[in-house]
Amino acid sequence: MRLWQRNGWYYVQFDNFHRKALNTQDKILAQAKMMELQKAMTLEKMLVLPSPDDGITLDDYFQEYLDWYAQKTAATTYERTSGILKKFSTVIGNRTLNSITEKDIEQYIKFCKDKNNKPITINTEIAYLRACFQRALRWKYLKENPFQYVDFLSYHKDNPHYLPTLEAVDRIFEAIGDDKVYRLAFALYIFTGARRSEIHRLEWKDITSDTITFRERKNYHVLTVPIMPKLREILDEYSPGVGRIFSMSIDMLGWSIKKYLRKAGYGEHKPHDLRHTFATYLLNAGVSMEVVGSLLGHSSLQATQIYAHVLQEQKKQEIMKFPYGGNNGTGKLY
């Protein structure tokens, strides 16, 4: 029996096939926990280990994966992944990792459907779990990923919701009135297309005279967005401080913006629809899909394709400009 460390976390290594997570990065505490295990073995209270062929359990592997994953991704993504793994383990049970089959995954998907989880939510969870099991494959815990043949659910995708007119933006500003905090929060939503979490983490040091840099983002990539004149005008109403711009909780930020949407008569919209509004207005103004995707911080053009309906509508309008007929009124194309 010996201590073993991976990504800063300690484990007890029993032999070449078995180890137990100690859930600590403190070496002294890890040594104390290992001594407790040694005492238990001496007193014949040793926990029953799986046979070498059974391999690591889900809970132990998920903990090891999360320890590694924490260094690779943003806090919000980590929290979401942690919740998905915990949910999967609860539904399937703390089985050994290599005992999971496609049938178990089908059972999990059925559980999600019975709980009325939306298809897009289930698909997201499948993607996160597939990546987790793929890492187990690379770490030699598995010989095959049970998620590799699992298909995503098919469903009708609604077009993104966005504010119907530019006048709607003015009406929301009017509803906010003199509340400077939420006036700035709304301006950041509508003039940068940022997500709620990105706005909530924004610090004064991230704002220059002509750009805003969002650092702690969903995909962990830094994004710099030019400041529009109207946003610059609103920012100039403030005296830059130190640290985060917004002191309220992330839930309060979203709830308050939703309140002003209702007050302005747009209660059917969510704060995230402001991101879609930003993208849609740019596309309607003739900005290319590639540039819009870059401003939104999308890692691929495929992610921006949810706005393809906007371009389709543009095509309909543009094709009507085709000069059918001529000055002679004959209707002939010459």
N, C-alpha and C positions, 0 to 999 in steps of 0.2 A: 504494500500500500504506500502510495506517495502522492504528494501534491502535484498538480498539473495546472498550468495557466494558459488561457487562450483569450486573446483580446482584452487582457487585463482582469479577467474573471477566473476564480479558482475552482478546481474540481479535485475530487479524490480519484486517483487512478488505481483500481483494484488489480487489474491485469491488462493484457493487450486488448481485451474485448469489452471490459466494463469500467465505467466511471460514473461518478455522481456529482451533479452540480451543487456547489456550496453556496451559491447566490451571494458572493461577496468578492470585493476587490482588495480587501484588507488581508494582508498575509498573516498577521497575528491571529485575527479572527478565524481565518481558514485553518490555521494550524490547530486552534482550539477545537474546531468542529471535527477535524480529522482524528484528534485524540478521543473525542466522544465516540466516534465510530469504532475506534480500536478497542475501547473499553467494552462497547456493546458486543464486539466479537469475542472478547475474552470471557464475558459473562454468558456467552452462547445466546445472545439476543440479536445476532447478526441478521439484518434484513435479507430476505430471499432474493438473490440476484437472478435475472433471466439467464438462460443458457446462452453460450456464445452465439448460437445460431439465431437467437431472438433479436439481438441488437438493442439499440438505444430506444427509450420510450419517447412518445410524442412530447410530453411535458419537458423532459430533459433536453431533447433536441430543440424544441421551440425556444427554450431559455438560452441555449447556446447560440441559436440563430439570431435572436433579438440582441444579445450582447454584441454580436458582430455587426448587426444591421444598424444599431444605434450610432455607429461611427460613420455610416454611409449615407444617411438620409436626414431630412428635416424632422423636427420634433413632432409636427402634426402627422406626418406620414408614418413615423414610428409608432405613435399612439394608435393610429388606425390599424396598422398591421398587427400590433399587439392584441387589439380587440378581436380581430378576425381569427387569429391563431387560438386565442382563448375560447372563442365561440366554437371553432372546429373541434377542439379537444373536448369541450363539454358535450357536444352532440355525439361524437364518435366514441369518446371514452379515452382514457390514458393508455392506449394500446402501444405496442412497439411500432416504431416508424415503418419498418419493412413489412408489416402485416396489413397496411392500408391498401385497399383495392378500389377499382372503379365503382364497384357496388357500394362501398362505403361513401364514396363521393356523391353518388346518386342519392343515397340516403340523406346526406347533408343538404343537397340541393332541394330535395323534397321538404326537408325541415324548413328551409328558408322560404319556400313557396307557401307552406302551411302558415307561416308567420306573416304572410302577405308582404314579404320583401319584394321590392321592384326588380324586374329583370336586370336593369342596369346596375343595381346594387349587387345582385348575385354574381353577375359577370365580373364586377370589380373584385369581389372576394375570391372568385375562381382564379383570377389573374395573380392576385397576391399569394394565394396558396401554391399555385403552380411554380412561381418564382422561388418560394421557400423550399419546396420539395426538389427543385432543380439544384439549389445550393447543396442539399443533402447528397445529391448524385455526385457533385463535384468533390464533396468531402468524403466520398466512398462509404457513406452510410447506406446507400441504395444502389441497386444495379439497374433500376428502371424507375422513371417518374410516373406514378399512377395517374397524374393529371395530363399526361401528354396526349391522350386520345379523347379527353373530355371537351366537348364542344360548348361554346358560349350559347346562351339562350337567344333565340330570335325574338324580336319584338318590333313594333312600329315605333320609330323614332320621331318624336315631335320636333318641329323646328324650334330653335331657341326663342324664348320670349324676350321682347325688348320694348322700351317705351315707344309709343306709336308715332310721336311727332317731336320736333325740337322744342315746341311750346311746352311740352310736358316737363322738360328740364327746368324751364323758368317757373312753372307752377310749383314744382317741388322746392325750389329755392325760396319761393314766396311762403310756402308752408313752414319751412324751417325758420324763416324770419331772422331775428337777431341772435340766434343761438350760434355763436361763433364756432364752437367745438364741432357741432354736427354740420354746419355749413361747410367747414373744411373737409370733414369726413366724406360728405356727399360729393364734394368737388373732386376728391381723390378717386372715388369710385367712378364717376362719370367721365373724368378727363384723363384717366390713366388706364382704365380697364383692369385695375388690380383686384385681386381676391380679398375677401375680408381679413384673412389671416395675415396677408402681406401688408395691408393698411394698418392693422393693429400693431404689428411689430416695427413699423416705420419709426426711425429716429431722426431728430433734427439734423444730425450730421450727414444724413443720406440725401439732403436737399441742397443743391447748389443754385446758382443764379438761373440756370437753364435746364437742369436735369434732376430727376429723382431716381435713386438707386434702391431697388428692392433686393435685399440680401437673403433673408431667411424665407425661401420660397418652397412651394410644394415639391419641385424637382431638384431643389438644392442648388440651382444655377442662379447666379446673380443676373439681374435684369435692370438696365438703365433706360428710362423713358424720358423723352423731351417734355418740357413743361409748356403747355398751351398758354396763350396770353391770358385767357380768363382765369385759369388756375393760378398763374403768376400774380394776377391782380388780387386774388383771395389770399394767397400766401403772404403778400405784402401787408395784409392787415394784422399779421402776427409778429411778435418779437421772438425770434428763434431762441429756443431754450437748450437744455441739455437732456439727453436720454430720449425716451419714447415720447412721441407727440401726443398719444392718447393714453390716459391713465385708467379708463374704464375697462371692464372685462371684455373679452371678445364677444361673448353672448350679448352683453349690453349694447355694444356697438351695432351688432346686427339687428337687435330688437328695436333700437331707436330709429335707425334708418327705415325699417319696416313701418314704424309708427308714422313717420313723415310721408311715406309713400301712400299710406291709407288716407292721411289728412288731405293730401293733394288730389285724391280721387283715383289712385292707382293701387288700391289694396290687393288686386289680383297678382301683383308683381312681387318678386322677392328681391332682396338686395343683390343677389348674384346676377339678376337680369340686367343690372346696370353694366356689368362687364359685357354682356351680349349687346347691349345698346351701344356701347363704345365701339365695338367691332362692326356692328351693322351700319352705323352712321358713317364710319370711315369707308366701308365698302361702297355704300351708296354715293359717297363723294368721289369715287373713282380710284381709291387707294387699292393697290394690288393685294391679292390674297397672301402673297409671300410677306409683304411688309406688315400687314395686319397680324399675321401669325407671329412675326418677330416682335411686334409691340406687345402682344399678349404673353410672350415668353414661351410659346409652344415649341417643343423640341423637334417637331416634324410637321410638314404641311398637312399630313393626314388629320392631325388634331384640329386644324382650322377648317376642314371640310364640312364641319357642322353648319357653317354659314354659306354653304353652296347654294342654298335656296335664294339668297340675296342676289348672287350673280345670275341665277336663272331668271329672276325678275328683271334684272337689268337687260338681259338678252331680249326679253319680250319687248321691253320699251325701245331698245335700240333698233330692233328689226323693223319696227313700225316706221322708222325713218327712211326705209328703202324707197328710192325715188321711182315708184311704180307710175308708169305713164309719162308723158312729156307735155310740153307746152301746147302740142297740137290736140291734146285731149282725147286721143284715140285709144289710150290705154295700152299702147304697144311700148315695149322696152327699147325705144330708140329716139 
